[in-house]
């Protein structure tokens, strides 16, 4: 319990540093920070802060990678509405001697076609627009019973529209606790995302999309069913909940479904599946709808050592 209290205190201090003016400023920069990286979390309605048990934890709760003991890499491709695309590559490298792990995620967000016009309304060449994000995470198990982990992710962000460019830094800080009650395993997680200074873009300064998450998950029916819930609060959204679940049909096939409480243009329902091929290869896909805006489909392939 002493270790948990220490980590909680660290989170409070870091959060206080990042809170300056965030609640008053509803405009945010770096849209890429609001796109969820990872097929499995998306299929589960983005309820992953209290799960965080695979390579996707780099972006959802960095504390979760502390328990990963195999090297791995994952490639992802997302098709969003209005021809927006999101590409990512992630890798993890465990350091078992000190019960820790290092993770890296590189992502690129490319906007769809933007019609270019000058100040007089005349057509000009269409501008190119997109964001880039690099996240370096480190996590470590904090107690002898290997129940408590803490992690931090440092982010470099770059965004551009035509000739206008901006760069900035941010960080995430998270904790994860794994316990059991009457032979029922559960996991509790908390993370503060996108702590950082404002980014200046086209001579204006915008806050980063600071976000708080707390999550919980549990496994049932001999670990065949995983259920998870996240509670979220950001600077520009009301508090909302994400709910997700997955069912292991066999050792090689998993079905997923989720409900994203932030989706204000559709029901927020998402679904997906994961297929394991052999001992090393994994394929995942997800699908979610956004009403008149269109649909989002994601696929990824992962390899573990």
PyMOL commands that set and color helices and strands:
alter all, ss='L'
color gray80, all
select helices_A, chain A and resi 2-18+31-34+39-43+57-60+62-67+81-83+96-98+291-293
alter helices_A, ss='H'
color red, helices_A
select strands_A, chain A and resi 28-29+72-79+85-95+100-110+116-117+123-124+129-141+148-161+164-181+184-195+199-201+204-208+211-220+225-234+240-250+253-260+269-277+281-289+295-304
alter strands_A, ss='S'
color yellow, strands_A
deselect
rebuild
show_as cartoon
